[in-house]
Each structure stands twice: as C-alpha cells, then as structure tokens.
Amino acid sequence: MLPCVCRLQPILVLLSSVFWTRGENCPATCQCPDPHTVDCSGRGLTRLPEEIPLDVRRLLLADNWIPRIPSDFLVLYSDLVYLDLRNNTLSCIEPGTLSTSSRLVFLDLGSNNLTEIPKGTFGESRSLIKLRLGNNPYLSMVNEDAFLGLTSLRELELERNALSTLKVGALSQLPSLRVVRLEGNPWVCNCNFANLFEWLTENSHKLPNGVEGMECSLPMDGRRVSLTQLSKDSFRECQATLTLTDLLIIIFSGISVSVVAIMTSFFLASTVHCFQRWSKGAKGDEEDSEE
C-alpha cells in the first residue's frame, strides 16, 4: 500500500493545489464550479464583484441589482466569451463598454431597465453570435447603427420591449442573422413601419413564429391587428407621403431654378440691349460715311 500511496502523492498534491487556487481566486460572494467560470447569480449584488479572475471565460451575474457596468470593466477580461447580466437594473450601456470584448460570443442584457441602444454600444464585437435584449419594458429606441460591425451575430432578441418602430437598417446590416425575435412590442402600423413590414414579410423564416406571432396598432383607432391581416397595399398611401427632408429638397430646388431663370433672363436682356446699341451705333457710322 505504501508504494502506491507514494506514487499517487504528486498527483494528490497537484489536485489539491488546483482546488486551492480555484477557491483562492473566486470572489467571496460567488461560486466557481470550474477554473474559468464565475457564478454570482442571485446574490443580491448592487455592484460588480471584485477580484474576478483575469482568465474568466463565463461570467454569470443574473438576478441581481447591478445598475451599471463601468466603461473599463471588460478591458482586463480578454478571454471572456459568455456574459449573463439578465434581470438586473441596468438603465444604459455606455458606448465603448463592450468594444474591447473581442472574444465575446454570448451576451444577455434581457430583463433590465434599458431605454435605448445607441450607435457604438457594442463596438465591433465580431465574435458575438447571440445577443439578448428582450424584456426591457422601457426600451423604445434602437439606433439604426446600433448593431453595426456584428458580422457574426446569428440570434437577436428584441421581444417584449417598448418599440413602436425600428429602422430596417438595424437588421439588414447583419449578414449572419438567422433568428430575430420582435414579438410583444407596441408596433404602430403607420408609414414608419412600412419598410419594416416589408422586411418582415420577406424574412419571415427568421421569426420563430413567423409574422403570425406579431401585431401592430392601427393609427386610426389603436386597434391591434395581426401582421397577417396586412399587405403592401395597406401602406400604399405612404408612397406619396413626403418627409420634411423631401419638402426641403423640393423648396430648395424650386428656389435654385428660379434664381437660374432670373439670371438667364437678365443675361439675355443685357445681351439684346447691347446688340441694339451696337446696331444703332453701326447704322449711325454708315450715315456719317455717306455724307
């Protein structure tokens, strides 16, 4: 027995050192089931835990009361691939906060208090595959370039927010998109929704429940209708609707044409006047020469 114990002793020492190091590096209020996972879910945290191992790959912070993420938080965690921040009290994500997370594959910001997703929120996280932004009851604005640079994004969740409209460019610039969830938002079937409706009908295969699972409110009476009851003809009036930009262009073009016409008329009148004076002068010279 003794020789066997002697042979196993180096292995036992190594294993004990590994477990001791794991417990030593794990934040006091969290659990670390493996060397690269830190689980701080449901700990009642009001801020991000301290002393998170620098080589963490999976960071679980769901079901807490965390109100913000410092803009430099992810600078040191270059190996992070999975970040779960659902069901906290986040109201905004500062631009640039996620720009250093080059290896991040999964990000869950659902069930928070986000109000908008501005341009540059995610930097160019080209490795990001799944992004969850659903169940943010105050999220009413998503910038058209909010997801710019997310070339690997396959799944985007924006369900059950406060979105009444969404620029098509926010979705069309995602070349790898396979699944998008948009149901449960207070969409309004007005002219601002027309382009999105066309995109949804053409990409209904990317919606888990198709267009059957989406509704919008009619602008006349606020009645909710399924998108299956609408067609392109429902937005026929929008084709003749001019935006403020269109009106300004028309007005400016009209003024420009008027100015050019006035200048041209003035030039022609001056030319005719000069020609008449020249003709009279030439005729007078001829009469003088005859005398």
Residue pairs with C-beta under 8 A, 6 or more apart in sequence:
18 35
21 35
22 32
22 34
22 35
23 32
25 32
25 51
25 53
26 32
26 38
26 53
27 38
27 40
27 49
27 50
27 51
27 52
28 51
29 40
29 43
29 45
29 49
30 38
30 39
30 40
30 43
30 49
31 38
31 39
31 40
32 38
32 39
32 53
33 39
35 53
35 55
36 53
36 55
36 56
36 57
36 58
36 79
37 56
37 57
37 58
37 59
37 60
38 49
38 52
38 53
38 56
38 58
38 59
38 60
39 60
40 49
40 59
40 60
40 61
40 64
41 60
41 61
41 62
41 63
41 64
41 84
42 62
42 63
42 64
43 64
44 64
44 65
45 61
45 64
45 65
45 66
46 64
46 65
46 66
46 67
47 66
47 67
48 61
48 66
48 69
48 70
48 73
52 59
52 77
54 76
54 77
54 79
55 79
56 77
56 79
56 80
57 79
57 80
57 81
57 82
58 80
58 81
58 82
59 77
59 80
59 82
59 83
59 84
60 82
60 84
61 83
61 84
61 85
61 88
62 84
62 85
62 86
62 87
62 88
62 108
63 86
63 87
63 88
64 87
64 88
65 88
65 89
66 85
66 88
66 89
66 90
67 88
67 89
67 90
67 91
68 90
68 91
68 92
68 94
69 85
69 90
69 93
69 94
69 97
70 97
71 94
71 96
71 97
73 97
74 80
74 97
74 98
74 100
74 101
75 100
77 101
78 100
78 102
78 103
79 103
80 101
80 103
80 104
81 103
81 104
81 105
81 106
81 127
82 104
82 105
82 106
83 101
83 104
83 106
83 107
83 108
84 106
84 108
85 107
85 108
85 109
85 112
86 108
86 109
86 110
86 111
86 112
86 132
87 110
87 111
87 112
88 111
88 112
89 112
89 113
90 109
90 112
90 113
90 114
91 112
91 113
91 114
91 115
91 138
92 114
92 115
92 116
93 109
93 114
93 117
93 121
95 118
95 119
95 120
95 121
96 120
96 123
97 121
98 104
98 107
98 121
98 122
98 123
98 125
99 120
99 122
99 123
99 124
99 125
100 123
101 107
101 123
101 125
102 125
102 126
102 127
103 127
104 125
104 127
104 128
105 127
105 128
105 129
105 130
106 128
106 129
106 130
107 125
107 128
107 130
107 131
107 132
108 132
109 131
109 132
109 133
109 136
110 132
110 133
110 134
110 135
110 136
110 157
111 134
111 135
111 136
112 136
113 136
113 137
113 138
114 133
114 136
114 138
114 139
115 136
115 138
115 139
115 140
115 141
116 139
116 140
116 141
116 142
116 143
117 133
117 139
117 141
117 142
117 143
117 146
118 143
118 146
119 143
119 144
119 145
119 146
119 148
120 145
121 146
122 128
122 131
122 146
122 147
122 149
122 150
123 149
124 148
124 149
124 150
125 149
125 150
126 149
126 150
126 151
126 152
127 152
128 150
128 152
128 153
129 152
129 153
129 154
129 155
130 153
130 154
130 155
131 147
131 150
131 153
131 155
131 156
131 157
132 157
133 139
133 156
133 157
133 158
133 161
134 157
134 158
134 159
134 160
134 161
134 181
135 159
135 160
135 161
136 161
136 162
137 160
137 161
137 162
138 162
139 158
139 161
139 162
139 163
140 161
140 162
140 163
140 164
141 163
142 158
142 163
142 166
142 167
142 170
143 167
143 170
144 167
144 169
144 170
145 169
145 170
145 173
146 170
147 153
147 156
147 170
147 171
147 173
147 174
148 173
150 174
151 174
151 175
151 176
152 176
153 174
153 176
153 177
154 176
154 177
154 178
154 179
155 177
155 178
155 179
155 180
156 171
156 174
156 177
156 179
156 180
156 181
157 180
157 181
158 166
158 180
158 181
158 182
158 185
159 181
159 182
159 183
159 184
159 185
160 183
160 184
160 185
161 184
161 185
162 185
162 186
163 182
163 185
163 186
163 187
164 185
164 186
164 187
164 188
165 187
165 188
165 190
165 192
165 193
165 196
166 182
166 196
167 195
167 196
168 195
168 196
168 198
168 199
171 177
171 180
171 199
171 203
172 199
177 206
178 206
179 206
179 208
180 203
180 206
180 207
181 207
181 208
182 200
182 207
182 214
183 207
183 209
183 213
183 214
186 217
187 193
187 196
187 214
187 215
187 216
187 217
188 216
188 217
188 219
189 197
189 216
189 217
189 218
189 219
189 225
189 230
189 234
190 219
190 238
191 235
191 237
191 238
191 241
193 216
193 235
194 235
194 238
197 227
197 230
197 232
197 234
197 235
198 232
200 207
200 211
200 214
200 227
201 211
201 227
204 210
204 211
207 213
207 214
211 226
211 227
211 228
212 226
212 227
212 228
214 226
214 227
215 224
215 225
215 226
215 227
216 224
216 225
216 227
216 230
217 223
217 224
217 225
218 224
218 225
242 250
